[in-house]
Amino acid sequence: MIDEFSKLISNRSDIWYATNIEIIDYIKDLKNLKVSVENNIIYNPSSISLWISVNDEVIEIKAGETKKI
C-alpha cells in the first residue's frame, strides 16, 4: 500500500518534497515575516521565497522582497 502511494505522489511538480528540518526552517521563516501595522505590506527577511495565502489568493514573497498586498 505504501509503495503504491509513493508511486502516485512521486515526481510531481505540485508537491514540495522536504525533510523535517526543511519544514521547520520554512515555518520559522514564515513566522519571521514582517507585516505593516495596516497589514498591507509584507517584508521577507529570509533567504528563500515564502508562500502565503491572502483572501484565497496564493502569493509568493521572494527572499528580501517587500510586497504590497
QUIFEN-V971030 format. One record per backbone hydrogen bond with DSSP energy under -0.5 kcal/mol. CO is the residue of the C=O (numbers start at 1). NH is the residue of the N-H. E is the energy in kcal/mol with one decimal. If there is no record, write none. Layout:
# QUIFEN-V971030
CO/NH/E, CO/NH/E
This chain:
# QUIFEN-V971030
1/5/-2.1, 2/6/-2.8, 3/7/-2.1, 4/8/-1.9, 5/9/-1.9, 6/10/-0.9, 9/12/-0.6, 12/15/-0.9, 15/17/-0.7, 16/18/-0.7, 19/23/-1.9, 20/24/-2.3, 21/25/-2.8, 22/26/-2.1, 23/27/-2.4, 24/28/-2.2, 25/29/-2.3, 26/30/-2.4, 27/31/-2.2, 28/32/-1.0, 30/33/-1.4, 33/35/-0.6, 34/43/-2.9, 36/39/-1.7, 40/69/-3.1, 41/36/-2.6, 42/67/-3.2, 43/34/-2.7, 43/45/-0.8, 44/64/-1.8, 46/64/-0.7, 50/61/-3.2, 52/59/-3.3, 54/57/-1.5, 57/54/-2.9, 59/52/-2.6, 60/62/-0.6, 61/50/-2.4, 62/65/-2.3, 65/44/-2.6, 67/42/-2.8
